[in-house]
Amino acid sequence: KDNVTLIDTKTTDVMSDIEGSTGYYVDGTLLAHGTRLLVTADSDSTVNNKIYDVNIIDFTVDDVVTKQIALKEATDTTPTTNDVVLVKNGTVNSGKMYYYTGSKWKVTQAKTKVNESPKFDLFDDSGISFSDSSTYTSTNFFGNKIFSYKEGTGSNDTELGFPLTYQNVSNIGDIVFDFNLINETFSYQSGDTVLTTNTNSGLLRKYSDLTTFKVVSGWETADVKSYQRVIRQYDVSTLVNDFAVDVYDKSGDINDLDVTVFVNHKIKKLTTDYAINRINSIAYIRFTKDLTAGDIVHLKTKSATIKNKNGYYEFPKNLESNPLNDKLSTFTLGQVGDHINSIVDEVPGFEGSFPGSNNLRDLGNVSKYGRKFLQHSGLINLALYHLCNKEANIVKAIRHSQHEYTKFKRLFVEQAKNLGFDGTPAQMVDEVIKRLNKNKRKITYPFYFTDMIGYGGAKKTTFTITDPGNPYYQLTNVFSLDELSSKSILIYKNDTQLLHDTDYTFTTEGFIKIKSTLILNDILTIVEYESTNGCFIPATPTKLGLYPKFIPSKYSDTTAITPVNVIQGHDGNISVAYDDYRDDLLLELEKRIYNNIKVKYDTEIFNLTDFVPGEYRKTDYSLSAINKSLLIDFTNWLSYVDNVDYTTNSYHSGTDSFTYNYGYMSSPDGNPLLGHWRGVYKHAYDTDRPHT
């Protein structure tokens, strides 16, 4: 908006006190003809927050001329959100700027000295400003710097007027900056408690005009996912031109070959400094001018083709730049230069030199090409530690847990077979687990803290159903499967364990809500285990949220040549049923695990289909590569099932298409089919039971 002459922050009834008066002072200044007056304290909403033109009119009574103030709404009287005005006069407000929030005018931050950093508003995930006192009661947030010079001690800098902080490297001082956006805190009141929050959770609004903005943070998503280029280095001596890109076999035939050329660590431009010639299936870098002995050439290449022994991988960025994902609280001017230099190496269309004259500012959003100031969505150091450290190898740990879980299930069935004890499935499972664990030491024994099941001592509450329409039954304490704990709660109806989400849920008030049908005189039992520690059952991927969960059930598998009863476990494992009491015990066990899963499989975090290809889904990995990686686990599994013959097709029938070998046939899209019908279905639909 145009500047205003004065702002009235005190008068509550402008139309009575100012309109029609012979004179009036606002902010120590007498209103004059032509004054633009902004009113911000009037109790009448039709008057308040508007701009008025002050007119001084003359009227005569008994030959006496009197002056009178008349207020007229200015042409821009009504404000819109984010309007800003400068107040030109006044004792208190002269030189101040005000902005309109949508409901009131607020004074902007004032620049009171040279080289004072501006402050910016920050918003939470719901779009509410940290300065909004209706949400953040008694907030002391008044804006936040994005970054600034880190002030030090000692003499003032001659240009900036305050002392700087330097980071000394080899006796050379480098100016240090604060990344204030993530370093500051503010406080507000919640009830009787004063809470302090870090500003690193705040978001900025970047405006392209008065009303259009996008929400941004201090970070920009990189243009591509991280990758490692293959490097070939040449030390120039007798060969001064035509350098072979020989890090791939037949590089000249590779369509996705991408080459970035550096000479003496300076990037060179395609067509201007060099060309790529493809001769006899080899790609060559042909420089416009011959190089000089002593020059160093680096060819940084990228392709889906597997490299050969001539090249080496560049150091991965997530090990080189901020490998621990530390908070970037400070940085130096030299680091900024390195970051910009990495942008120059990556951004398309760069012309000129850096440092020096160039077109970097004309290339749009170049921040996403930076490779020095980084935060990583996935840390490689932890993965490398678990892959490369012999004492903490994750693959060996997974296979060990797999072996131990298989052994546990086998011993569970053996113990159940020889139990010599009759009771409910829950009582019998408790007895089996007790016998399996009787010689195991406490915390020092493996799998003590896996939280797989509750068993043994527990608080039991029994309800005889008198009102089938009442679904709510009270727990001793509030419980949720959305929070990690070492507690477990199981629900039984007439001695049959119910399933969470299917038959019941937990409420936030400390009740269970029954979803299945209740009948008069049903017996409902709530079993609350205070601790699951000491169950000594290895955790499964499903329990850890690394694989989908399946409802434990017993059913007739009609996909077999001869239908057979099977039991499906919590993790989707399928085993042939015994068709006796052991099935009830296995289902009781599987339900206990299922009903105590506290980490859900989340495809937003980890999705198997991002890695495993299908008929209608391509990934970075071939099915052959996936199967090759599973070969060791498959052969281990064979040892658990008495090394069954999995290659001989001894059940082929010319009249049964489910016994055919489809390995020499193709799908409707022309892709080779897998041999067995189950593989065909799973590759196409991710299931061999699309009819169920």
N, C-alpha and C positions, 0 to 999 in steps of 0.2 A: 504493500500500500504506500501511497504518498506520505511524506512526513507529516506529523501533527505538531502544532505549536505547543500545546500543553496536554497533560493528562491529569484528570481529576480522580484521585484515588480515595477521596474522603466524603464528598457530598452524597448523601443518601436519597435526597429528593430534589433532583436537578430542576424539575419543572416548577417547583414551588420556590426554591431558594435562588436560582439563577435566572430562569425565564421571567421577564418583566421587571427585574431589579434594575436599579439605576447604576449599579456597578458591583463587581464581584471579583475577589482575588482567588486564584487557583495556583497552588504551589508557589505562593509568594509573589505572583505576577497578576496585575490587573488585566482583566479581559479587555481586549481591544477589537475594533472592527476588523474582520478578516481572519480572526484567530480560528485555527482548526483545533477543536477540543475533543479529546477522547474521554468518555465517561466510563468508569469501571466499578463504582461503588453504589450505584443507584439500586434501590430495593425493587423498582419496577422493571421487570424483565423486558418490557417493550421499549424501555429507554436505555437500559444498561448495555454496556459493551459496544456502543455505537459512537460514530464520529459525527460531530456537529460543526456547522459553520456559524461563527458568532457575528451577528449583525447588530450594530448600534444605530438605533433609529431615534429621530427627534419627533416629539409631539408637543403641542402648545396648549396650555390651560391658563385662561385669563392672561393672555399675552406673555406667559412665562414658558420659555422653551426648556423642556426636560428631555434628557437622554434616557433610553431604556434598552435593555438587552433583549434581543430576540434570537432564539436558537432555531436553526434550520438543519434538517438532516442532510449531510453531505451526499454527494452522488455515490460515494463508496462507503456509505454509513454502516452497512451490515458486513460483519467480518465472516471469513471462512477459515476453517481449520488450517493452521500453520501460517496465517497472515502475520507479517512482521511490520512494525512501524518504528520510526525513530522520533523521539521526543526532542524538539529543538530547544525549548526554553523551560524555565522553572528552577526554583532554588534546589530542590532535591533530585528531580528527574531529568534535568537537562543533560542531553547526550546519551541517555539510556535508550535501549531498544526493548520493545515488548513484542511477544508473540502470542497468538491466540490458540488455545488448546482445544477449542471446540465448545468450551463452556465459560472460560474466563481468560483474561489477559494476564500473562506472567512476564516478569522482567527476564530478559535474556542474560546470559553471562556477560560480564563486562571485561573488556581488555583494558587493564589499568597500567600496563607497563610494556616496554618493548620486549619482544621475543617471549610473550606469554602464550603458553599452549592452549588451544581451544579445548572445550569439553563437549562431549556428545552424550545424548540420551541413550540409555540401554533398556532393552525390553526382555521379558521372560518368554518362555515358549508359548504362552497364551497371548502374547502381544501386549502385555501390561507393562507400563514403564516402572522401573524401580523407584521412580519419584512419585508414583501414584499413592497418596496416603490412604485412599479408600481400601486398597489391597495391602499395601505395606505401611501399616500404621506407624506413625511417628518416624518415618524413614528419614535418614540423614543423607540420602543420595541426591546430589546436586549436579550430576554430570560426571563424565569420566574421560580422561585423556585416552587416545588410542596408543600413541607412543610419544616419548619426549626425551630430551637430554637427561641423562642421569646426573643429578647435581652431586658435586663432591664437596670437598673442603679446601680451604686455602684461598688464594687470590682469585678475584673475579676474572672471567674471560673478558678480554677487551672489547669484543664484539657483542657478546650475549649478555653481559652484565651479571653473571653468576658463575661460580666455580664449576668446572666439569670433572667428570670421572674418566680416568684413562686406564686402559688395559695395556700393560707393558709387555711386549714380546721382543726379546733381544734388544732391549734398551730403546725400542721404538714405541711411543705412546699412540694408542688407537682410541678414539672417542667412543665412549660407551653410551648406549641408549637404553631406556626402560621401555618394556612392552606393557604399558599401564593397563591396557585392556584386560589383561588376565591377572594383574598383580594386585589390584586394589580390592578393598572390601567396603561394605556399607552395613548399617545396622537398622533394624526395625523391630517393632514390638508385636508379639503374638501372645495374646492373653496377658499373663503376668510375666512373660519371659522375653528378654531382649535377645534377638537372634542376630548373628553376624554371618553375612553371606559373601562369598567371593564373587567378583565381577566376571570371572571367566565363564560363568553360565549365561551371561548377558549377550544379547544380539543387537546389532546396529541396523538402522534403516538408511539405505542409500537412495536418495531421491533423484529422479530424473526430471521432475517438475514439481509443482506445488503439492500435488496429491499422489503422484505415482512413485512408488518406492519398491525396492526388493530388500528382503531381510538377508543380512550378511554377518559373518563373524570375522575374526582376524585371519581366517584361513580360506584358501581357494582350492577346490578339488582339482587335482592334476588332470591334464588333458587325456592321459592314458594310464592304464594300470602299469605298475612298475615292471620292468623287464631288464635283462642283462644283455648288452650288446657283445658281439664277438669281435675281438680286436686283433688286428695284424699290424705289427710294427716293422718298419724298414729304416735301417740306419744307412743313409745315402753315402755311397763311396763311388764305385764305378758305374752302377746303374743309377741314372739321373732322371729317368722317365719310364712310363709304361709299367706301373707297379701292379702285379697280379692280385686280384681278390681271390686268393686261393685257400680261404678258410672253410670253403664248402666245395665238395666235389662238383665239377661242371657248373661253376657259379654263373657262367654266361647263359645258362638255360633256365635260371631261376627267375620266375616272374615277380615274386614278392621281395626281391633283393633290394635292401635299402642301405646306402653307404653314405656316411658322413666322413669327410676328409679333413685332417688337421696336418699342418706343416709347422714344426716348431711350436706346437701347442696352440696355433692360431687356426681358426676354422676357415675353410676355403669354400668358395661358392661355385656350384655346378653351372656349367656353360661359360661362366666368366673366368674362373681359374683352372677348371679341368673339365674333361668329358669322360664318360664311361663307354669304352669300346668293348664289344663282345666278339672275340675271335676264337674260333675252334672250341666253342663251349666254355671259354674262360673269359671272365670280365676283367678288364684292365683299366686302371686310372691313368689317363693321358693328360698331363699338365700342359697348360698353354705355353709355359716357359720351362725349360729344363731346370731341375733343381741343382743345388750346389753340394759338393762333398761336405759332409758334416751335418747336413739337414736331417731332421728326424720326421718320418711320416707315420701317422697313425690312421689306419682305416678302421672306423667303428661301424660294424655291420649288423644288420638285423634281418632274419628270415625264419620261416617255419622249418626250413631244412636243417637237419642235424649237422653240426660243425664237424670238421675233421681235426687232425692233430696240429695243423698249422696255426690255428688261432687259439686265443684264450679268452675266457669270459671276464668282462670288466667287474670290478668290485661292486656288489649289490648296494643300491642306494640306501636300503633300510638297514644296512650294517655300517655304512659310511656316514650317513647324515642322521644324527639323533637316533641311534639304534635302540635306546632305552625309552624312547617317547617321552623324554623329559619335557617339562614345561619351559617354553622359551621366554624366560623372564627378562633377559637382557641380551643385547647384541651389539656388535661394534660396526663402525663405518666400513672397516675392511671386509667384514663378513657380508655386509650389504653389497659391496662391490663384487664379491665372489658369487653371490646369489644372482645378481643381474647378469654376470658373465655366463652363468649356467642357463639363463633365459635366452641369451644371445645364441648359445649353442643349439637350442632346441626350437626356437620360434621360427615358423615359416615366413619368408619374405623379408628377412632382415637385410638391410643395406647400410653400408658404412663401416665404422670401426667403433670398438668400445675398449677403453674410454676414447671419446672423440665424437665427431659429428656422425649421426646416424638417424634412422627413421623409426626408432623403437617406440616413441610416443604415438606414432600414427598407426600402429599395428593392433589397436584394440586392447582387449583384456589379455595381457601377456603374463600376468601373475601365475597362471596355471602351468606355465612352462618352467618355473623355477625348480631347482633340484638341490638346493643347499639348506634352506629353512623348511624342514619337513616334519610332519606328523604322519604316523602310519596306521592304517586300519588293521594291519596284521603284523605283529612283531616276528621277525625272522630269528632273533637271537634265542628265544625260548624254544622254538622249533628245532634249531640247529643243536642246541644243548641236548635235547631229548633224542635227537637222531645220531649225534656223534659221540656223546659221552657214554662209555661202556657201562658205567655204574648207574646211569639214569636213562637208558635207551627206551623210548616210548614204545617202539615196535615190540621189543622183547617183553616189556611190561604188559602190553595188551595180550600177547600170545600166552604169557604166563597166567594171566587172569582167565583167559579163555580155557586153558588146560585145567586150571583149578576149579573153574565153575563146572566144566564137564565132569570132572572127578566128583565134585560135590553132588551133582544130580544122580550120578551112578550110585554113590554110597547112600544117598537118600532113598532110592528105590530098594537097594539091598536091605537097608535097615527096616524099611516099611514091610518088606516081605517077611522078615524074621521078627517082627515086633512082638507078637504074642500078647497083644493088648487090644482091648476093644473099647470103643468110645466114639465120640463125635469126630469128624475129620479135623476140627481145630485141636481137640485134645490129643489126637494121635500125631499130628504134625508137631505139636509142642514136645511130645515124648521123643519123636525121631530126632529133632534138632538137639534136644538135651543129651541124648546118647551120643550123637556125632561130636558134640563139643565137650564132653566130660573130661577129656585129658588135655584140653587146650588151655594154655596160660592166658592171662588176661591181655592187657594192652600190648604186650610185647609180641603177641601172635599176629600173623598177617590177617588182614581183612576184619580187624576188630571194629573199625569205624565206618564200614561201608553203608550203614543205615538201610540195609536191604529189607529186613522184615522186623516186626515186633514178635516176640515170643516170650513165654515164661510169665513172670510176675506182672500183673496188670490190674487196674481198677475196672471191675465189671459192674455195669448198671443194667438191670433188666426191667423192661416195661411189658406189661400185658395189655394189649390193645383193647381199650374200651370205647374209643371214639375213632373209627377208621378215617374220619374226615380231618383229623388233626395230624399234619405232617411234621410238626416241630417237636424235637426232643433235646433236652439240655445236656451239654457236656460239662465236665468239671471245669475246664478252662477253654478259652478261645483257641481254635486250631485252624491252620490253613496249610494246604499243600502248595501254596505259592511262596512259602517262606521255608528256608532251609532250617532243619532242626533234627534232633536225634529222637523225636517222638513219633509215635504211630498210633492211629486210631482205626479200628476195624468195626464194621457194623454187620450184625448177623440177624437174619429173620428165620425163626424156626430152625436154628443151627446151620443155616446156609449163608455163607458170606456174600454180602451184597457188593456191587461194583460202584465205585465213585463215579460221579457224573451220570452214569446210567440209572442207578437206583437211588442215589442220594447225593447231596452236596453239603458243604459246610457253610454256615453263615458267619458274618463278621461279628454277630452278637453272642457267639458261643453256643450255637445250636446246630443240630443236623436237620436237614429238610429232606424227608423221604419223598422220592419221586415215583417209586413203584407202588403198586396197589397194596393197601393194607386191608386185612379182614379181621373182623371181631375175634378176639382171643388169640390173635397172632402173638408170638413171643419175640420181642425186639431186644437185642442185647448189644450194648455199646462197650467195647473193650478198649481201654485207654492205656497204652504202653508208655510209661514215663521215659524209657530209654530203649533204643534199638542197639546200643553198643554191645558187642560181644556175640553177635549172631554168626560171625565168621563165614559169611557167604560172599564170595567175590562179586563185585559190582559188574553189571552188564552194560553194554553201550546204551541200551534203552533207559536204564536207571539213571545214567549220567546225562541224558538228554541228547545223545549222539545218534540215536536211531529211533524211528517211530515206535509207538507202543501199540499193542494189539490186545483186544479183549480176550482174556483166557476163556476157553470153551472146549467142549467135547462135541464132535460132530462126525457125521459120516462123510468121508472124502470120496465123492463120486467121480473125481477126476482120475482115480486109479482104474486099471483094467477091471479089477474086482473091487467094488467099494469096500472100504475098510474104515473102522472107527479110529479117529485120531484125536490127539489133544493139542490145541494151540496154546503156546505160552505167551507171557506178557511181551516178549520180544519177537513174536512171530514164529518162533521155532515150532516145528510140527513133529510129533512122535506118535508112533502107533500105540493105541490104547491097550491096556491089559484087560479091560472089560471086567474088572473086579474092584475091590475097595481101594487099590493103589491109585486108580484114576481119580477118586475123590480126594486123596491126599495130595496128588500132584496139582489138581485144580485149586485146592486150598492154599498150597504154597505159592502158585503162580498168582493167585488173586491177592495174597498178602504183599507180594512184590508190586503188583500193578497198583494197588491202593495206597502205596507209599512212595510213588514216583513224584518227586518234588521239583525236578528240572525237566521241563517239557522240551521235546524236539521242536526246534524253531527253524523253519526253512529260511527265515530272514538272516539268520546267523550262519547256519550250515545246512546246505541242501544237497543230498546225495545225487540228485538229478543234474546238478551243476557239473558233476564229474563223470557219471556213468551215462554213456550215450544210449540212444534208443533209435527205433526205426524212424521216428519223426522228431528226433532231438539230437543235435550235434553238440559235442563238447570238445575240450582241448585234448581229450584222451580217446584213443581207439578202444573198441571192445577187446581187441587182442591184448593191448597193454594192460587193461583192467584184469583180464583173466590171468595174464602172466604174473601180475603182482599177487594174485590170490592162490597161486599154485602151491606154495608151501602150506598155506592154511588148509587147502583142499586135501593134500596128502596127509596132513595131520588128522583131519576129520576121518579119512579112510581108516586110520588105525583105531578110531573109536567105534567103527561099525564093522569090525572084523575083516577089513580090506576087501570089501565087496567088489565084484567085477563090474566096472562101470562102462566097459567098452564093447563087450559082446552083446549084440542084439539077438538074444535068445528067445524073445517073445514076439517076433514079427508075425503078423497075420495079414495076408493079402486082402482080407475083407474088413480090416480095422485100420482106418487111416491114422489113428492115434499111435500106431506102432511103426509108422514109416520113418525113414531117414530122409529129411528134407534138405540135407546139406548141399545137394547139387541143384537146388531150385532157387528161384528169385522171388522177392516180394513184388507187389504191384508197382512199386517205385523202381524196380530193377536192382535192388540190393540183395546180396547173397543171404539166404536164410540159414539159421542155425539148424543143427541136425534133428534135435528132438522137439516135439510139438510144444513142450513146456517152455523151452528156450525161445521158440518163435513167438509165443504169446507174451512172455515176459519182456522180450526185446521190443515188442510193439506196444504193449499196454501196461507194462510194469506189474503184471499179475498173471498167474496161470488159472485164475478163477474169475474171469470177466462176467460170468453168468451169475455170480453170487454177490 
